Amino acid sequence: MNLSISSVSSLRTVLADLPGPDAAAQALWAAREPQLTKPGGSLGRLEELSSWLCAWQGCHPPRLERPVARVYAGNHGVAALGVSAFPAEVTVQMVANFQRGGAAINQLCGAFGVQLEVLSLDLDRPTADFTQAPAMDEAEFVAAVQAGMDSVPADADLLVIGEMGIGNTTPAAAVSCALFGGEAADWTGRGTGVEGGALARKIQVVAEGVARHGGQSALDILRCLGGRELAAMAGAVLAARLRRVPVLLDGYVTTAAVAALAVERPGALDHCMVGHVSVEPGHRRLIERLGKAALLDLGMRLGEGSGAAVAVGLVRAAVACHTGMATFAEAGVSDAGEK
């Protein structure tokens, strides 16, 4: 198992050799599920979730004993262009709030039994303004990806990933637009609440970045238009695949960060579920392009991993039903399949 990279080329090598789902664990799930005291398919996506856990944890029954959340924080050169309603120093202030336990993600992780860590990525050194230069050179990009890979515990059984970075819906929109095409306005939303002239400026920044850096490989698009926290999330999702840890993605920024992996290597996100769909208009469009369907649609747009953390409750429900329900034989209930 290679959990170390030294270049974009070595990252591509790791991506080329990813483990697939565990067929034996899936077969055990498929043998038990029809025996449970309910009509087949009646638990809908909860059944999908328990099957997904088995396939990517590589075991049956599925487990949820050590879910972890990792929030990655980074600062962006484009924040100085007025693309956010908040100044860049808020990133550092919010990281301190996470560490004191005062943010929404702290409460949600506590509510659903998820162990939380926050990783700050050179907050005193924002990425370059991508309208003028690549956001990161190769060494910076590789270091951020590696930091994300190193953050995934080997004994985790579910990974929630989130982010914090003032202005980072702008890189998310730029990465999405460069990867999948369309106009900058199609992918650019209000983020922290910009509107009017500020929103028009944000759209212009996205368009300028895509014009400068589009047309490259997916990984180079992420390097040139993303940020350190986006690169780290891509690294975490890659390490999770190698370690057989299923992943719950959060909102727009998180999904944009890992979309480059799917474009570079189809199937790279098969071990990921999208926890919720953000009100950022580009997020719904993005998850459709990735062929995924969000578990929740709650009108959230906070980031921090908050929507994915709420979705942990659904995963817990799925595990409880598949492992705890009685079979027809155990309950003495006639199976609809019996004659």
N, C-alpha and C positions, 0 to 999 in steps of 0.2 A: 504494500500500500504506500503510494507516494503522496506524502502530505507536505512536500516542500517544492517550491518553484524558484527559479533563478532568473527567468525571462518570460516574455510573452510566448515565445516558442515553446518553452517547457510547460507553460500553462496549457497550450494547445495539446501537447502530448498527454497530459493528465486527462484532459477532456475527451480524448479519443478512446480511452479505455475505462469506461465507467461500468460499475456493476449494475445488473438489472434487478428486477423484482425476484423474490424468492418463490419459485413455483411450488415447492413442497409446503411452505407455510400457507400459501394461497389455497392449495388443495385441502388442507386441514380446515381452513375457514369455510370453504365451500361445502365441506362435508357436514359441518356442525350447523351452519346457519339455517338450512331448511328444516332442521329438527326442532327449532325453537318454537315455543307456543305462541305463534302469530301467523297470519297469512304471509306467504312469501312476498318480499318486497315492501311490506307494510311500514317498515321503519325508514324507508326512503334513503336519504343520503347518510343517515346514521349507519346503515349497512355498508354503504360505500366507504365510510371512514374506517370502520373496523377491518374491512378487507384491505384497505390501503395501508393501515398500520402493519398488519401481518406481512404484507408483501415487502415493505421496505425495512421493517425491523428484522425480518428474516426469522420470525418465530410465531408460534401459535401456542396459547392464546396471545392476543395483543396485550401490551402492557403500557401503563402510564404511571410509572413510579418516580421518574426523574425528568419531568419536562423543564426545559431551561429557556430563558429569554436572553437575547443579546441585543443591546441597543448600541449602535455605532454612531459616533458624533464627529462631524467634520465641518470645516468652514470653507467658503467659496469666494473666489475672486470676483465673480459676477454679482455678489451681494452688494458691492460698492456702486453698482449701476442702478440702484433703486428698484430692484425686482421684488423686494419684500416689504411688508408693512413694519417689520421690526429690524433693528440694527444687528450687525453680526455678533456683537458682544453678548447677545441673548443666548447664543449657543453655549458659551461657557457658564452663564448663569443657570441655564436649565440643566446642564450636567450636574452642577452643584445641587440643584433641587432633586434630581434623581438620587444622588448619593445620600441626601438627607431623608429620602423616602416621601417626598412631598408631591410627586407628580402623579398623573392618572395611571401611568404604567405601573407604578409601585402598588397602587391600590388594586389594580386588576390582577397583577401577578399574585398578590397576597390572597385575593378572593379565590383564585383558581389553583393555588398551590404550585406556582411556577417560580423557580429560582432565577433571579435577575442579576445581570451584570451589565455595566455600561463601559464601553471602551472609547476613550478619546483619542483622536488621531490628529496629532500636530495642530491643535486648535489655534496656536499662536502663529501658524504659518498657513494661511489660506492657499488654496489652489490658485493657479493663474487664471486671469480673466480669459475665458475661452473664445471671446470675440477677437482676441489679439494673438493668442498662442494656445497650444495644447494645455488643458487643465493640469496634466501631470506628464512628466517625462517617464520613460519606461521604468527607471529605477524606483521612482515614487509610486507608480502604479503597482509594480510587483510587490513592493513593501506593504502596501495597503491590502492587497489581495492575501498576502501571506499572514498578515495580522488577523484577518478574518478567518483564515483556515485554522490558525493556532487557537482561536477562541472557542472552538467546538469541543466539548468534553467527550471523551470516548464512551462514557457510560450514560450519556443522555439518551432518552428514548423518544423525545420530541423536541424540536428546536423552533422557537418563535424568534423571528428577526424583525427589528425595527431600527429607526434612525432618528437623529436630531441634527439639524444643520440649517441655520437661517439661510433662506434663498434656495434650498435644494429642490424645490419643485421646478425651478428653472432648468437645472441640469437634467432632471427626470424628463421634462418635456423635450429637451433637445436630443437626449439619447433616444427616446421613443420615436421622434420624428425622423432622425437620421437612420434608425434601424428599419422603420416600416413605411416611411414616405408620408405624403400629404403635406398640408400647409402647417406652418408653425401655430397658427391660431387653432387648428384642430386639436392640438395636444396641450395647449397652454391654458391653465385655469387661474383662479384667483389666489391659490395658495393660502397665505396667511391673511388674506382679505384685501388684496390690492384691487383697484377698480379704476375706471376712467383712463386718464392719461398714464397712470402707473401700470395698468394692465397692458395698454398699448405698447409701452416701453418694454415690458417683459416679453411680449410677443416678438418685438423687434430684436431683442437680445437673443432669443431662441433662434430666430431666422438667421441672424448673422453667424451664430455658432455653427449651425447646420451647413450653411453655405461654405464656411471655412473648412470644416472637418468631415463633412459627409462623404460618402463614397468609399470609405475605408472598410477594413474588416470589422466585424462586430466588436471584437475585443479592443481594437484601436479606437473605435467610436466611444466605447466606455472610458478609455483612458483620456481621450481628448476632450470629451464633453461632460464626463461625470465628475465625481469627487472622491475623496479618500473613503468616506463612509459608504458610498455606492460600491467602490471596488472591494471594500472589506466584506460587504454583504454578499457579493458574488463569491468571494473566497469562502465564506462560511457555508453557503449553500453547496459549493463544490465539496468541501470537507465533509459535510453532512452526508452527501451521497456516498462518499468513500467509506464512511464509518457506519453506514446503514442507519441513519437518523432521519426520520421523516421531518418535513419542514412545513410550518405555517407561515406564509408570507403575509405581510401587512398591506399597506396601501400603495399609492402611486409610486413613491420614490423607491420603495423596496422592490416592487415588481419591475420597474424600469431598470434597476440595478442588475437584476438577474436575467432580464430578457436577452441580454447579449450572449449569455451562455447558451440559451435555446437556439438563437440564430447561428451561433458558431457551431453548435453540436446538437442537432435535433434530438429530443428526448432527454436532454440534460436536466429538465425540470420535472420529470415524471414523478419524482419523490416529493414534490411540493404541492400543497393545496393553498389556494388564496383564501385567507381568513375572512376578508370582507372587501366590499367594493366601496371605494372612497367617492365622495361627491365631486372630486376633481374629475372633470369630463374626460380627460385623457386616460384615466385608470380603467374605466369600463371598456373603452376602445382597445386598450392594451391587453387586458386579460382575454378579450375575444380573439385578438390576434394570436395569443398564446394557446388558444383552444381550451381555456379553463373557465370554470364557473365559480364565483365567490360563494362561500358558505353563508355569509351574512350581508345584509344591505341595511345599515342602520343610520345612514346619513352622516357617518363620521368622517373627519378629515384632520385628525390630530397628529397622526404619525406616532412615533415612540414605540411602535409595536402594539398599540392599544387595541385595534380591531382584531388582530391575530390572537391577542391574549384572551379576548372575550370568546373567540372561537374554540379555545381550549376547553371551555365548558361543554361544547358539542362533542369534542373528542372524548372527554370523560364519560359522557352519556353513551356514546357508541361502544366504548370498552365495557361499561357496566352492563349494557344489554346483551352483548355477545357472550360475555363470560359468565354473567350471573343468572340469566334466564333459564328456566327449566326447559328440558326437551319435552316433546309430547309424551314420550314413554315415561319419563320421570314424574310428570304431573298427572298421568292417567287420563290425558285428554286425547280424544280421537283426532288423528291426523286427517286433514282433508284428502290426503293421498291414499288413505286406507280404503279398502273395499269390503 
